[in-house]
Amino acid sequence: MKKYSILFCMIVLLSCSSSTNNTIMEEDNNNPILIAQGWLGYNSVFEQQNMVITNSDEWEALLTAMQGINENVLDTFTETTIDFESYTIIAAFDIKNSTTSVNITSVEENDSTIVVNIDNLQQGITQDVAHPYHIVKIKKSNKPIVFQ
Amino acid sequence: MKKLLFAFLFLFLGTFASQAQNDYFYYYHGEKVPLTLDKSYVNVFTNVGFDAKLIRELGFKDFEFVIDNSSKNRQQFAKLQFTSALSDAEYYEKVAALRAVSGVKHVAPFFKREGAEPIGTSNYFYIKLNNEGDYTTLEKTAIAHDATIVKQIPHMPLWYILKVDADNDRASVTAANRFYETGGFAEIDPAFMFNFRNSCTNDTDFGSLWGLSNSSNPSIDINACQAWSITEGNGINVAILDQGIHKTHNDLAANIHPSSFDCNSGSSPSVFSGGSHGTHVAGTVAAVKDNNLQVVGVAPQSELMSVSHTLGLTPNVSAELASGINWAWQNGADVINNSWGDQGGLYYSQLQSAALENAIINAMTLGRNGSGTLVVFAAGNQSPAMDYPGTFHDDIVTVGAITSTGSRSGFSGYGTKLDVVAPGSNILSTIPYNGTTPYDGTSMASPHVTGTIALILSVNSCLTAAEVRNILESTSQKVGGYSYSTTAGRPNGTWNNQMGYGLIDAYAAVLAAQSASGYSMDLYMQDTPADVGNEPNIISPIMWTSQDIWVRVFNDGGTVHQNPDYSSVGTPNHVYVKVRNRGCLPSNGSEELNVYWSKAGTSLQWPAHWNGSTFPTGELKGDLIGTVTLPPLLPGQEAIVSVPWVVPNPADYASITPGDQWHFCLLARVVTPNDPMTFAETTDLNGNVTNNNNIVWKNVTVVDSPINSVVGPVGGIVAVENIHDAPHRFILEFGTFEEDGVPVHELAEVTVHMNEVLYEAWQAGGQEAQLIEPLEDGTVKVVGNFARLYLKLQPEQTGILDLKFDFPAKKQVEETKHVFNIIQRDGETEKIIGGETYIINRAAVDDNQNPENSSHITAMGPNPATDELVVKYHLFEANDAYLAIYGIYGTNADVYYYDLDLGGSDILINVSDYPNGYYAVVLMVNGEAVDSKNLLKE
C-alpha cells in the first residue's frame, strides 16, 4: 500500500511539476492561474509593490490604473472578470526595464499561511525604465498571504 | 549698367517673365483652369548652403530657408514676400534680379485663391503616363523641355515627379502644361504647395518630439532644426549595440546600413527577436526625415548599423558585447550607441570584464583609422548611481536624462562621471511593426547625443574623438536652473553634478565643428593615379597626363581619353573632369571649375596660352571652354562633371601647320574662395600644377597604329616656344618612363621633324644632341631612351615639332598601348617647363578596313540615341554620298535619307521623332552601299 501511495504521489507530483515559472499552471490545489504578465511604461503610479486583491472594487481600480498607463493593456489579460467568491488576485509590480521581468514563481500553502515567492527571472540590462508586472489568481483562502 | 542687365534679362526670361498676370492656367482633367498671379510672394530654390544675404539685399521681408530632401540633389527653398505692392513690370524686374543671383536654381510664382491664402508653386510638377511603356516618351519630353525626372511617386507606377532644370526659367505650372499639350500623357499636376511647412520637417509626429524642438519650453531642446540647416548627418555610420533593429520599419528602412552583426551568435547579420528597445533607440538617432510619416531622428541622413544582443544576462554576456563593439569599429562605425549597463551595480559582476573594457578602449583609440570611434553610454536609471561600463573610462561619453522642463529626470543617474544630459523622459520613437510609442530612460537620452555626434562628424570628419567630445561638452546649454561651476577635471566649461556640462546643443556643436581651425574642404584632381593631393606633388614624374580630365567625342560618359575631333556642323565634344574632396568639410555646391584648351605645346604658360591670346599669325593659342558649378561633395566623395566644347577647326591653323595632327591640351582649375590655390599661380604652368591640387593638365595626343595593319608613320605636332624675352637655351627630351613598359624607340622608328625655326634653334644650340641620329631635311631619329636635343630659341620664338612613330607590321609585342613623352626643360636649370605625351594604341583592327582609300563611317554616336545622332564619315573618290537609315527590328519606321557634304566629315541627325527600335545606318557613295552601322533608338 505504502508503495502504491508513494507511486501515486510521484505520479501526481510529476504531472503537476512546473515547467518554467512563466507558464500557466493548470488549476489544481492552489497553483496560480495566469491573468496577465508584461510591462507598463514608466509611470509614477506603480511602485515596486505586491498586492492582494479580494474584491471587485479594488480589482477595477487596478485595471483602471493600468489602462491609464497603457491603454490597451487589458487586451493581453486572459480574463478581466474575476469571481472573488472563489478566487483572490495576487499582483506583483516592479520598477526595472523592458528586459527584466517580475515573476510570481510559486504559491505554497502551509498550515498557517500562503507563501508567494517573487523573483526577477528574466534579467536584462537595457536602460529604459519600465514596470514589469505579473498578475495571477489563486483559490480563495482565509489564510494570510505572505510574500517572499 | 546693372539696370541694363536686368532689362536684358527681363526681355529674355521665358514664359514666367513674359506672361501677364492673368495668362496663367493649368490643366485639370483636360480642362483649363485659370490662375491669377499673386505678386506678393515668390518661392525661391537654391543649393544648400546658399548665402541668404545675397537675396536679402534685393528687398524682401524676413525669411528662412527649409531644406528639401525629396530628390537626390538636395535643395533648399524659402517663401519670399516683397516689402511693397509691385506693378507687373516691377514684379518681373525683381524676379529677373532674383533669378540672376548665382546659386538660385528656380523662382516660382504664387497664385491667388478666392477666400484662401495664396498658393505657391515649386520647381516640381507631376505627370501621369498613359501606360508604363511610355516612360521613354517621358524621358524624351523631359529632355526636350529642359526638365528632369526625379522619381516615380511611390506605389503609383504611372505617376512621376519631375523638376524644372536650373537653367529653365519656365514656371513649373507652365512646364506641366507643355507636357500635357504634347498629347502624350494622361494627366498633369502642377504640384501646388498646399501645405507650406512652417516647421522644419513634415514628419507627422514631429510636434511630439520635444527633445528636438520644444514648443512649450523653447530653450529646452537640442536645436535640431537649426542644426539641420547645416547638416543631417550624411555619410556617418552609427552602430546601435542593442536588442536589434526592426529593419523594415517604414520610418527606418531607408537608413539601415547593409552591414550588421549579432553578438550572441558572433556572426552577421544582426538578429531581431521582437524586443522594441533597439528599434526605439535607432529611431531617435536616424528615423527618416520628411517622409510625412511618424518621427524623425537627430541625424536623419546617417546610416544605422545594427549590432544585436538580447541584452539579457547570458553566460558570456561581456565577451559577446565586446565582440559587438569590436565588430562595430572595425567595420566603419563612426559612433557606437550603448543604452545598456549594470543597473546601478546590480549586475556589475556579470558585466565587468577586461575583454569588454579592452574592446571599448580599442574602439576609442583605433576606430575611424586612428581618429577614434565615439563610444556613448547611457548613464543609468538607478539614481543616483551611474552604470558600468559607461563609468569605467573618462573618454566614454556618459549621458543623463532630462524632462521637457529642463529638470533632471528623477531616475537618471548622476555624479562625477556624468558628461552631458539629453532628453530622456517621454521620448517618442519607432517600435517594431511600424509603430511608435513614448519611452523613458537614459536609454532614450543617449541616442540624442549619438545622433548629435553624427551631425558633428558629417561636417568635419577629421575631428578626433577627443575633439568631438570637447565640442559636445563646450557647446552644451546650461539649463534647468542648476548651478554650473568650474570643476577640476572638467576643462570644457562649467559643470554640474546632476547635469554634467548641460543639455547638448546640436546646432552650436555643428557650428563649432565647421569652424574648428585647421580643417577645411579640399577639392582636388589627380595629376597621376598615385597623386593623393599633397601640395606640392612630389610623386608624379610629369604633370600633364592627368587621368582626371579627358575628352569624349560623343557625350557618352566614356572614361577613355580621345583626341578632340573637329565637327563641321558644330557638334560639341565633351570634356569630363573628375573632382574629389579630400578635405574634412563638405563643399557647398557653389564651387566652380574652369576648363580651358590650348594648342599642344611643350612650353605652355599661364595664363597666356589659355586666355584667348593669339599667335603672331592671329590664330588663337587657347581659350576658356566653359565653367561648371561643382555639386556639393562630402569628405571623400568625388564627382564627374562635363562641359561641351566646340573644337576649333584645324584648317584655321594651316598657316602654322597643315593637316589636323596638331592636337589640343586641356586644363581644369577649381576656382573658389572656399578652397583657394595653396601657392600663388605664376606664368610657370608646370609649377602651378605641381604646387596646387586644384589644377589638372592634359597634354596628350592619342595615335593609332594597329598591330595587324600597315598605316605608315603616325604621330602628332607640338609647338616648342621660348617664353622669355631674351634668347634662351632649352632641352628637348624624348623617352618612355620605366613604369610605362618597353621604350618605344625599341619597337618603332621614332623620328622628330623640326620646322625651320626649330632646326635653326638646334643649330644655334651647337647642334648638340644625345642618343640622336641626324637624318635629313631637319629630321632626326631617336636611338636611345630619353634622347636629347639642345636648342637655343630667340625671344618669344615658336618652333613646330612633328613626332612620328613608324611601327614595322611584323613586330609583335604583348602590350597594346605604348607611351612616349617629349619633355621640355630649361637649358640652364634643367627644370621641367612642360611636355607632351603620346599614347600609341596598337589594338588590332578589322583587316578589311582601309581608312584612307575607302569611304566608310568612321564613328557614330551616341548609340543608343534618343534625340540626336552624329555620324562621322570619310569619303574617297565620292561624286555623291548620302545616308539611308531604315528600321531592321522592333520598328516599322520609314526610311530616312540624308545628303552628305562631300567636303565634310560629319552630319548631325535629329532622331527624336524616330520610333524606338533598331536601325541600319547605311553609307551610300556613288549609288552603292559601302558601309553600315547598327543604331538603337530608345
Boltz contact constraints between the chains, C-beta under 6 A:
constraints:
  - contact:
      token1: [A, 42]
      token2: [B, 440]
      max_distance: 6.0
  - contact:
      token1: [A, 98]
      token2: [B, 277]
      max_distance: 6.0
  - contact:
      token1: [A, 99]
      token2: [B, 311]
      max_distance: 6.0
  - contact:
      token1: [A, 123]
      token2: [B, 313]
      max_distance: 6.0
  - contact:
      token1: [A, 124]
      token2: [B, 311]
      max_distance: 6.0
  - contact:
      token1: [A, 124]
      token2: [B, 312]
      max_distance: 6.0
  - contact:
      token1: [A, 125]
      token2: [B, 311]
      max_distance: 6.0
  - contact:
      token1: [A, 125]
      token2: [B, 340]
      max_distance: 6.0
  - contact:
      token1: [A, 126]
      token2: [B, 277]
      max_distance: 6.0
  - contact:
      token1: [A, 126]
      token2: [B, 311]
      max_distance: 6.0
  - contact:
      token1: [A, 126]
      token2: [B, 340]
      max_distance: 6.0
  - contact:
      token1: [A, 126]
      token2: [B, 443]
      max_distance: 6.0
  - contact:
      token1: [A, 127]
      token2: [B, 339]
      max_distance: 6.0
  - contact:
      token1: [A, 127]
      token2: [B, 340]
      max_distance: 6.0
  - contact:
      token1: [A, 127]
      token2: [B, 341]
      max_distance: 6.0
  - contact:
      token1: [A, 127]
      token2: [B, 378]
      max_distance: 6.0
  - contact:
      token1: [A, 127]
      token2: [B, 380]
      max_distance: 6.0
  - contact:
      token1: [A, 127]
      token2: [B, 381]
      max_distance: 6.0
  - contact:
      token1: [A, 127]
      token2: [B, 441]
      max_distance: 6.0
  - contact:
      token1: [A, 127]
      token2: [B, 442]
      max_distance: 6.0
  - contact:
      token1: [A, 127]
      token2: [B, 443]
      max_distance: 6.0
  - contact:
      token1: [A, 128]
      token2: [B, 277]
      max_distance: 6.0
  - contact:
      token1: [A, 128]
      token2: [B, 439]
      max_distance: 6.0
  - contact:
      token1: [A, 128]
      token2: [B, 441]
      max_distance: 6.0
  - contact:
      token1: [A, 128]
      token2: [B, 443]
      max_distance: 6.0
  - contact:
      token1: [A, 129]
      token2: [B, 381]
      max_distance: 6.0
  - contact:
      token1: [A, 129]
      token2: [B, 411]
      max_distance: 6.0
  - contact:
      token1: [A, 129]
      token2: [B, 440]
      max_distance: 6.0
  - contact:
      token1: [A, 129]
      token2: [B, 441]
      max_distance: 6.0
